[in-house]
Amino acid sequence: MGLRVHIRKFERDDLQAVQQLILSASMQGKESPYRGTLDILLAHPITRLAGVALAGDIVFVAPKHIVAAAVVAGAIVAPLVIQWRLLVKDVRDYFEEGLRKDLSDISKHYQQEKEGSAHVRAGGFWVAEVESPSTSGSYDIAGCVGLEHLNSQPKGQLRRMFVSHNYRNRGIAKMLLQALVEHAKAKGLTSLYLGTTMAQPAAVSFYEKRGWKRIPTPPGVPRYYGVGLVKVDLLLYGLDLY
């Protein structure tokens, strides 16, 4: 039997499950931001050179001078371990920043009506429910996406598109995106934009196949983020709704 997916609007009781989903989806699976950044680190010339040096240390030094080989190996491996720990910290810091901002109160941040304002915000937040494989009759939140609309301009930002690594490549992201786009059109928005990175090639391909186009990075907006050896390009994409 195929996977049964239900897309619905976020409810306050979903908050903890959505927060956990975003953290786990950021860290787990080959398409996660963490894994993509780690792949960039592993492909870096310095990392590859370190691998060659370590292999040479094991083959040529260790048989004759085990203590010296251990010292050399430690000197080679230690910086890579530090770099890996920085990557983990970077992903977690991103999540913690979200907890201090929009993820602390999703209902309020993505609300449609802005308090004290005359205009209607077209924001919204959706979750994808699937029947739990472990408990009959219960449901897991397998994905989410948000539409942020902070002013009276007819442009919105797609944010927080995440799908659990257990349910990727099952059409959930497509369904979430469809719900968001239909809502944006119904609210009178004329265009959408989003930010992603070169560390997420699957996400880049997903959006490009659905008509999203690269747009220039505005002045003052960072073009990449860096953690030690790793420099990852930040990408902006836009979609015209009419």
Backbone as numpy.savetxt, mean C-alpha at the origin, in Angstrom:
# Nx Ny Nz CAx CAy CAz Cx Cy Cz
-17.13 -23.90 -5.35 -17.98 -22.71 -5.35 -17.10 -21.48 -5.35
-17.47 -20.45 -6.15 -16.67 -19.25 -6.25 -16.74 -18.40 -4.99
-15.80 -17.50 -4.89 -15.75 -16.60 -3.75 -16.91 -15.61 -3.81
-17.65 -15.50 -2.72 -18.76 -14.58 -2.64 -18.28 -13.30 -1.97
-18.34 -12.20 -2.73 -17.83 -10.91 -2.26 -18.97 -9.91 -2.21
-19.01 -9.18 -1.10 -20.02 -8.14 -0.94 -19.30 -6.83 -0.65
-19.55 -5.82 -1.51 -18.97 -4.49 -1.30 -20.01 -3.62 -0.61
-19.63 -3.02 0.50 -20.55 -2.16 1.23 -19.79 -0.98 1.83
-20.54 0.00 2.31 -19.92 1.15 2.94 -19.40 0.78 4.33
-18.34 1.45 4.71 -17.72 1.25 6.01 -18.69 1.59 7.13
-18.65 0.77 8.19 -19.40 1.03 9.41 -18.42 1.15 10.58
-18.78 1.86 11.61 -17.86 2.13 12.71 -17.32 0.84 13.35
-18.14 -0.19 13.37 -17.70 -1.46 13.97 -16.60 -2.13 13.15
-16.36 -1.65 11.93 -15.33 -2.23 11.06 -13.94 -1.69 11.37
-13.84 -0.68 12.21 -12.59 0.08 12.34 -11.39 -0.81 12.66
-11.49 -1.63 13.68 -10.35 -2.46 14.08 -9.96 -3.44 12.98
-10.95 -4.05 12.33 -10.67 -5.01 11.27 -9.99 -4.34 10.08
-10.41 -3.11 9.74 -9.80 -2.39 8.63 -8.37 -2.00 8.97
-8.15 -1.55 10.17 -6.79 -1.19 10.59 -5.85 -2.40 10.50
-6.31 -3.54 10.98 -5.50 -4.75 10.93 -5.27 -5.20 9.49
-6.29 -5.07 8.65 -6.15 -5.41 7.23 -5.06 -4.58 6.57
-5.08 -3.28 6.81 -4.11 -2.39 6.17 -2.69 -2.72 6.63
-2.51 -2.99 7.92 -1.18 -3.34 8.40 -0.69 -4.65 7.79
-1.52 -5.68 7.80 -1.10 -6.98 7.27 -0.89 -6.92 5.75
-1.76 -6.21 5.03 -1.62 -6.11 3.57 -0.38 -5.31 3.19
0.05 -4.40 4.06 1.26 -3.62 3.80 2.52 -4.47 3.94
2.43 -5.53 4.75 3.62 -6.30 5.09 3.68 -7.67 4.43
2.54 -8.28 4.13 2.50 -9.67 3.73 2.14 -9.84 2.25
2.72 -10.85 1.63 2.43 -11.16 0.24 3.42 -10.54 -0.71
3.60 -11.16 -1.86 4.60 -10.70 -2.82 4.26 -9.36 -3.46
2.99 -8.92 -3.36 2.58 -7.65 -3.95 2.48 -6.54 -2.92
2.91 -6.81 -1.68 2.82 -5.80 -0.63 3.87 -4.72 -0.82
3.63 -3.50 -0.29 4.64 -2.44 -0.36 5.97 -2.85 0.26
5.91 -3.57 1.37 7.14 -4.02 2.02 7.94 -4.95 1.11
7.26 -5.93 0.52 7.96 -6.89 -0.34 8.52 -6.19 -1.58
7.76 -5.25 -2.14 8.24 -4.54 -3.30 9.49 -3.73 -3.01
9.51 -3.06 -1.86 10.68 -2.28 -1.47 11.86 -3.20 -1.16
11.58 -4.34 -0.54 12.64 -5.31 -0.25 13.26 -5.84 -1.54
12.43 -6.07 -2.55 12.95 -6.53 -3.85 13.89 -5.50 -4.46
13.55 -4.22 -4.30 14.42 -3.16 -4.81 15.75 -3.18 -4.07
15.70 -3.40 -2.76 16.93 -3.48 -1.97 17.78 -4.66 -2.42
17.17 -5.82 -2.63 17.92 -7.01 -3.01 18.55 -6.87 -4.40
17.92 -6.06 -5.26 18.44 -5.88 -6.61 19.49 -4.76 -6.68
19.70 -4.06 -5.58 20.64 -2.95 -5.58 22.07 -3.46 -5.81
22.88 -2.76 -6.60 24.25 -3.22 -6.88 25.09 -3.46 -5.63
24.91 -2.63 -4.61 25.69 -2.82 -3.37 25.29 -4.11 -2.67
23.99 -4.41 -2.69 23.53 -5.66 -2.08 24.09 -6.86 -2.82
24.09 -6.80 -4.14 24.63 -7.91 -4.94 26.13 -8.05 -4.71
26.83 -6.94 -4.62 28.27 -6.98 -4.35 28.54 -7.60 -2.99
27.68 -7.26 -2.02 27.83 -7.84 -0.68 27.64 -9.34 -0.72
26.70 -9.80 -1.56 26.47 -11.24 -1.69 27.68 -11.95 -2.28
28.31 -11.33 -3.28 29.52 -11.91 -3.87 30.65 -11.96 -2.84
30.80 -10.86 -2.09 31.85 -10.80 -1.08 31.63 -11.85 0.00
30.38 -12.05 0.39 30.08 -13.06 1.42 30.39 -14.47 0.91
30.03 -14.73 -0.33 30.32 -16.04 -0.91 31.83 -16.27 -0.96
32.59 -15.25 -1.36 34.05 -15.37 -1.40 34.63 -15.60 -0.02
34.06 -14.93 0.97 34.52 -15.11 2.35 34.32 -16.55 2.81
33.17 -17.12 2.47 32.86 -18.49 2.89 33.76 -19.50 2.18
33.97 -19.26 0.88 34.73 -20.24 0.08 36.22 -20.16 0.32
36.77 -18.94 0.40 38.22 -18.79 0.41 38.83 -18.51 1.78
38.08 -17.80 2.64 38.66 -17.42 3.92 38.30 -18.41 5.03
37.04 -18.81 5.07 36.58 -19.66 6.16 37.37 -20.96 6.33
37.74 -21.68 5.26 38.47 -22.93 5.46 39.83 -22.76 6.16
40.42 -21.55 6.06 41.76 -21.34 6.63 41.71 -20.52 7.92
40.79 -19.58 7.98 40.75 -18.67 9.14 39.29 -18.44 9.52
38.75 -19.35 10.30 37.33 -19.31 10.61 36.94 -18.06 11.38
37.81 -17.63 12.32 37.49 -16.44 13.12 37.48 -15.19 12.23
38.51 -15.08 11.41 38.57 -13.93 10.50 37.39 -13.93 9.54
37.01 -15.11 9.06 35.87 -15.22 8.16 34.58 -14.78 8.85
34.45 -15.15 10.12 33.25 -14.75 10.87 33.18 -13.24 11.04
34.33 -12.62 11.29 34.37 -11.17 11.45 33.99 -10.48 10.14
34.56 -10.97 9.04 34.25 -10.39 7.74 32.77 -10.58 7.39
32.26 -11.77 7.67 30.85 -12.04 7.37 29.94 -11.11 8.17
30.30 -10.90 9.43 29.52 -9.99 10.26 29.52 -8.58 9.73
30.70 -8.15 9.25 30.82 -6.80 8.69 30.00 -6.64 7.42
29.85 -7.73 6.67 29.08 -7.68 5.42 27.58 -7.73 5.71
27.19 -8.61 6.61 25.77 -8.87 6.85 25.12 -7.79 7.71
25.86 -7.26 8.68 25.27 -6.30 9.64 24.60 -5.12 8.96
25.25 -4.45 7.98 24.57 -3.32 7.33 23.28 -3.72 6.60
23.27 -4.94 6.04 22.08 -5.39 5.33 20.93 -5.66 6.31
21.28 -6.20 7.47 20.26 -6.44 8.49 19.69 -5.11 8.98
20.57 -4.13 9.17 20.12 -2.81 9.59 19.19 -2.22 8.54
19.55 -2.37 7.28 18.71 -1.86 6.19 17.34 -2.55 6.20
17.33 -3.84 6.39 16.07 -4.58 6.43 15.20 -4.10 7.60
15.80 -3.87 8.75 15.04 -3.38 9.90 14.48 -1.99 9.64
15.21 -1.17 8.91 14.73 0.16 8.56 13.50 0.07 7.64
13.53 -0.90 6.73 12.38 -1.09 5.83 11.13 -1.47 6.63
11.28 -2.40 7.56 10.15 -2.82 8.39 9.63 -1.62 9.18
10.55 -0.85 9.74 10.16 0.33 10.53 9.45 1.35 9.65
9.90 1.51 8.41 9.29 2.48 7.51 7.83 2.13 7.23
7.55 0.84 6.97 6.17 0.41 6.72 5.31 0.62 7.97
5.85 0.26 9.11 5.09 0.42 10.35 4.87 1.89 10.69
5.87 2.72 10.42 5.71 4.16 10.66 4.60 4.73 9.78
4.53 4.25 8.52 3.47 4.69 7.62 2.10 4.33 8.19
2.01 3.12 8.73 0.75 2.68 9.33 0.42 3.50 10.57
1.41 3.73 11.43 1.19 4.50 12.65 0.79 5.94 12.31
1.36 6.51 11.25 0.96 7.85 10.83 -0.51 7.87 10.43
-0.93 6.81 9.74 -2.33 6.71 9.37 -3.25 6.64 10.57
-2.80 5.93 11.63 -3.59 5.83 12.85 -3.78 7.20 13.50
-2.79 8.07 13.32 -2.89 9.41 13.89 -3.75 10.32 13.01
-3.99 9.92 11.77 -4.72 10.77 10.84 -6.04 10.11 10.45
-6.19 9.72 9.18 -7.49 9.27 8.70 -7.94 7.94 9.29
-7.01 7.06 9.65 -7.40 5.73 10.12 -7.87 5.71 11.58
-7.68 6.82 12.26 -8.13 6.87 13.65 -9.65 7.00 13.74
-10.25 7.68 12.76 -11.70 7.83 12.72 -12.12 7.90 11.25
-12.25 6.74 10.64 -12.55 6.66 9.21 -13.89 7.31 8.88
-14.89 7.07 9.70 -16.22 7.62 9.43 -16.18 9.14 9.36
-15.46 9.76 10.26 -15.39 11.22 10.28 -14.54 11.75 9.14
-13.38 11.13 8.90 -12.46 11.65 7.90 -13.04 11.55 6.49
-13.74 10.46 6.21 -14.27 10.26 4.87 -15.77 10.56 4.78
-16.27 11.33 5.74 -17.70 11.64 5.75 -18.07 12.45 4.52
-19.35 12.40 4.16 -19.82 13.13 2.99 -20.17 14.57 3.31
-20.64 14.83 4.50 -20.99 16.20 4.87 -19.89 16.79 5.73
-19.37 17.92 5.32 -18.36 18.62 6.10 -19.03 19.55 7.10
-18.72 19.35 8.38 -19.35 20.15 9.42 -19.01 21.63 9.24
-20.02 22.50 9.35 -19.79 23.92 9.27 -19.53 24.43 7.87
-19.80 23.62 6.85 -19.54 24.04 5.47 -20.82 23.92 4.65
-20.91 24.77 3.64 -22.12 24.77 2.82 -22.09 23.71 1.74
-20.88 23.21 1.41 -20.82 22.26 0.31 -20.79 20.81 0.80
-21.21 19.94 -0.06 -21.26 18.52 0.25 -19.97 17.85 -0.19
-19.38 17.11 0.69 -18.19 16.36 0.32 -18.61 15.02 -0.27
-17.88 14.60 -1.27 -18.23 13.36 -1.98 -17.43 12.18 -1.47
-16.84 12.30 -0.30 -16.00 11.23 0.23 -16.78 9.99 0.58
-16.05 8.92 0.79 -16.66 7.66 1.20 -15.59 6.63 1.47
-15.99 5.54 2.10 -15.05 4.45 2.39 -15.83 3.14 2.27
-15.22 2.18 1.57 -15.89 0.91 1.31 -15.04 -0.26 1.77
-15.71 -1.33 2.12 -15.03 -2.57 2.49 -15.58 -3.71 1.65
-14.75 -4.72 1.46 -15.15 -5.95 0.75 -15.26 -7.06 1.78
-16.42 -7.63 1.88 -16.66 -8.75 2.79 -16.65 -10.07 2.02
-16.04 -11.08 2.62 -16.09 -12.44 2.07 -16.47 -13.38 3.20
-17.11 -14.47 2.83 -17.49 -15.45 3.85 -16.26 -16.07 4.46
-16.20 -16.09 5.78 -15.02 -16.60 6.49 -14.84 -18.09 6.24
-13.62 -18.52 5.86 -13.38 -19.95 5.65 -13.29 -20.73 6.95
-13.12 -20.03 8.06 -12.93 -20.72 9.34 -14.20 -20.82 10.18
-15.13 -19.87 9.98 -16.35 -19.85 10.78 -17.56 -19.72 9.86
-18.38 -20.72 9.83 -19.56 -20.71 8.97 -20.52 -19.59 9.38
-21.01 -18.86 8.39 -21.98 -17.80 8.66 -21.37 -16.47 9.04
-20.06 -16.40 9.19 -19.41 -15.13 9.52 -18.64 -14.62 8.31
-18.22 -13.35 8.38 -17.58 -12.72 7.23 -16.28 -12.03 7.65
-15.32 -12.05 6.74 -14.05 -11.36 6.93 -14.01 -10.14 6.02
-13.36 -9.09 6.49 -13.11 -7.94 5.64 -11.82 -8.22 4.87
-11.95 -8.36 3.55 -10.82 -8.77 2.72 -10.21 -7.62 1.94
-10.86 -6.47 1.93 -10.33 -5.34 1.18 -11.00 -4.04 1.59
-10.39 -2.93 1.21 -10.97 -1.63 1.51 -10.45 -0.59 0.53
-11.16 0.53 0.45 -10.71 1.67 -0.35 -11.44 2.90 0.14
-10.77 4.05 0.04 -11.37 5.30 0.47 -11.35 6.35 -0.64
-12.34 7.24 -0.61 -12.39 8.38 -1.52 -12.37 9.64 -0.66
-11.32 10.42 -0.81 -11.17 11.64 -0.03 -11.53 12.85 -0.89
-12.39 13.68 -0.34 -12.82 14.90 -1.05 -12.87 16.02 -0.01
-11.83 16.87 -0.04 -11.64 17.81 1.05 -12.08 19.23 0.73
-12.48 19.53 -0.48 -12.89 20.89 -0.81 -14.01 20.85 -1.84
-14.36 22.03 -2.35 -15.50 22.12 -3.26 -15.12 21.82 -4.71
-13.85 21.55 -4.99 -13.44 21.22 -6.35 -13.96 19.83 -6.74
-14.29 19.63 -8.02 -14.85 18.33 -8.44 -13.76 17.27 -8.68
-12.84 17.16 -7.74 -11.75 16.20 -7.86 -11.61 15.47 -6.53
-11.44 14.15 -6.61 -11.28 13.35 -5.41 -10.01 12.52 -5.46
-9.56 12.08 -4.30 -8.35 11.25 -4.21 -8.70 9.85 -3.74
-8.27 8.87 -4.51 -8.40 7.48 -4.10 -7.32 7.18 -3.07
-7.72 6.62 -1.94 -6.77 6.31 -0.88 -7.08 4.95 -0.27
-6.08 4.38 0.37 -6.22 3.18 1.20 -6.81 2.00 0.45
-6.37 1.80 -0.80 -6.77 0.59 -1.53 -5.89 -0.56 -1.07
-6.48 -1.48 -0.32 -5.76 -2.64 0.17 -6.64 -3.88 0.05
-6.00 -4.99 -0.32 -6.67 -6.29 -0.34 -5.79 -7.27 0.43
-6.40 -8.05 1.28 -5.67 -9.06 2.05 -4.88 -9.97 1.12
-3.67 -10.33 1.55 -2.85 -11.21 0.71 -3.51 -12.57 0.50
-4.45 -12.93 1.38 -5.16 -14.21 1.22 -6.20 -14.18 0.11
-6.55 -12.97 -0.35 -7.63 -12.85 -1.33 -7.23 -12.05 -2.56
-5.94 -11.87 -2.79 -5.52 -11.10 -3.96 -5.76 -11.89 -5.24
-5.89 -11.15 -6.33 -6.12 -11.73 -7.67 -7.44 -12.49 -7.73
-8.43 -12.00 -6.99 -9.76 -12.61 -7.01 -10.82 -11.61 -7.47
-10.40 -10.47 -7.99 -11.34 -9.48 -8.49 -11.84 -8.50 -7.46
-11.32 -8.56 -6.24 -11.83 -7.69 -5.18 -11.45 -6.24 -5.41
-10.21 -5.99 -5.79 -9.79 -4.61 -6.04 -10.62 -3.98 -7.16
-10.91 -4.75 -8.19 -11.73 -4.25 -9.29 -13.11 -3.86 -8.81
-13.71 -4.67 -7.94 -15.04 -4.38 -7.42 -15.03 -3.14 -6.52
-14.00 -3.00 -5.71 -13.88 -1.83 -4.85 -13.73 -0.56 -5.69
-12.88 -0.64 -6.70 -12.66 0.52 -7.56 -13.95 0.90 -8.29
-14.69 -0.09 -8.75 -15.95 0.19 -9.44 -16.93 0.90 -8.52
-17.03 0.46 -7.26 -17.94 1.10 -6.31 -17.53 2.54 -6.07
-16.24 2.78 -5.95 -15.74 4.14 -5.71 -16.02 5.05 -6.90
-15.73 4.58 -8.10 -15.92 5.39 -9.30 -17.40 5.71 -9.51
-18.26 4.73 -9.33 -19.69 4.97 -9.50 -20.19 6.00 -8.50
-19.71 5.93 -7.27 -20.09 6.90 -6.24 -19.60 8.29 -6.63
-18.33 8.39 -7.08 -17.75 9.68 -7.45 -18.54 10.33 -8.58
-18.92 9.55 -9.57 -19.72 10.09 -10.68 -21.09 10.57 -10.19
-21.70 9.78 -9.32 -23.02 10.14 -8.80 -22.98 11.43 -7.99
-21.84 11.71 -7.37 -21.68 12.92 -6.56 -21.18 14.11 -7.38
-20.98 13.91 -8.68 -20.62 15.02 -9.54 -19.14 15.29 -9.68
-18.28 14.38 -9.20 -16.85 14.57 -9.40 -16.50 14.33 -10.87
-15.52 15.06 -11.36 -15.14 14.92 -12.77 -13.80 14.21 -12.95
-13.02 14.09 -11.89 -11.73 13.41 -12.00 -11.29 12.87 -10.65
-10.40 11.87 -10.72 -9.81 11.27 -9.52 -8.30 11.24 -9.69
-7.60 11.17 -8.58 -6.15 10.97 -8.64 -5.73 10.09 -7.48
-4.56 9.52 -7.59 -4.03 8.64 -6.54 -2.51 8.68 -6.58
-1.91 8.24 -5.49 -0.47 8.10 -5.42 -0.09 6.65 -5.17
0.95 6.19 -5.85 1.48 4.85 -5.63 2.99 4.91 -5.81
3.66 3.79 -5.86 5.12 3.80 -5.97 5.58 2.72 -6.95
6.84 2.87 -7.38 7.44 1.87 -8.25 7.68 0.55 -7.54
7.55 0.56 -6.21 7.69 -0.68 -5.45 6.44 -1.54 -5.52
5.40 -1.05 -6.19 4.14 -1.78 -6.31 3.77 -1.93 -7.79
4.54 -2.70 -8.54 4.27 -2.84 -9.98 2.90 -3.44 -10.28
2.41 -4.33 -9.42 1.08 -4.91 -9.67 0.01 -3.84 -9.57
0.14 -2.92 -8.61 -0.82 -1.83 -8.46 -0.74 -0.89 -9.66
0.47 -0.57 -10.10 0.65 0.30 -11.27 -0.04 -0.31 -12.49
0.19 -1.60 -12.71 -0.42 -2.29 -13.85 -1.94 -2.31 -13.73
-2.44 -2.53 -12.52 -3.89 -2.59 -12.28 -4.55 -1.28 -12.70
-4.00 -0.17 -12.28 -4.61 1.12 -12.60 -4.45 1.48 -14.07
-3.28 1.22 -14.63 -3.06 1.56 -16.04 -4.01 0.78 -16.95
-4.29 -0.47 -16.62 -5.21 -1.26 -17.43 -6.64 -0.72 -17.37
-6.92 0.08 -16.36 -8.28 0.61 -16.19 -8.37 2.10 -16.53
-7.40 2.56 -17.32 -7.51 3.90 -17.88 -6.86 5.01 -17.11
-6.22 4.71 -15.99 -5.54 5.75 -15.23 -4.25 6.13 -15.97
-3.94 7.45 -15.97 -2.78 7.96 -16.68 -1.83 8.67 -15.70
-0.53 8.55 -16.00 0.46 9.27 -15.20 0.22 10.77 -15.33
0.32 11.47 -14.22 0.18 12.92 -14.22 1.43 13.52 -13.57
1.77 14.76 -13.93 2.98 15.37 -13.39 2.91 15.54 -11.88
4.05 15.46 -11.24 4.15 15.70 -9.81 4.19 17.21 -9.56
3.26 17.74 -8.78 3.24 19.19 -8.54 4.51 19.66 -7.81
4.88 20.91 -7.99 6.03 21.46 -7.26 5.85 21.32 -5.75
6.92 20.95 -5.08 6.86 20.81 -3.63 6.46 19.44 -3.14
5.95 18.60 -4.04 5.58 17.23 -3.68 6.77 16.31 -3.92
7.16 15.48 -2.94 8.32 14.60 -3.12 8.15 13.67 -4.32
9.26 13.44 -5.02 9.24 12.55 -6.17 9.69 11.13 -5.82
10.26 10.96 -4.66 10.66 9.63 -4.21 10.79 9.63 -2.69
10.81 8.44 -2.11 11.15 8.33 -0.69 12.34 7.40 -0.59
13.15 7.60 0.41 14.37 6.81 0.54 14.55 6.27 1.94
15.05 5.05 2.00 15.43 4.42 3.27 16.80 3.80 3.04
17.85 4.48 3.47 19.20 3.95 3.26 19.52 3.82 1.78
19.83 2.59 1.36 20.18 2.34 -0.03 19.00 2.49 -0.98
17.80 2.32 -0.44 16.62 2.22 -1.30 16.03 3.60 -1.59
15.86 3.87 -2.87 15.16 5.07 -3.31 14.02 4.60 -4.21
12.80 4.93 -3.84 11.61 4.46 -4.55 10.86 5.64 -5.14
10.63 5.61 -6.45 9.91 6.70 -7.11 8.44 6.71 -6.68
7.95 7.89 -6.38 6.53 8.09 -6.09 5.83 8.48 -7.39
4.67 7.89 -7.65 3.95 8.10 -8.90 2.56 8.64 -8.62
2.14 9.58 -9.46 0.77 10.08 -9.39 0.03 9.66 -10.65
-1.23 9.23 -10.47 -2.08 8.84 -11.59 -3.42 9.57 -11.49
-3.99 9.85 -12.66 -5.29 10.51 -12.70 -6.26 9.76 -13.61
-7.55 9.96 -13.34 -8.60 9.35 -14.14 -9.69 10.37 -14.39
-9.98 10.66 -15.66 -11.10 11.52 -16.02 -12.37 10.70 -16.01
-13.39 11.22 -15.34 -14.64 10.47 -15.20 -15.62 10.78 -16.32
-15.37 11.86 -17.08 -16.29 12.21 -18.18 -15.49 12.58 -19.41
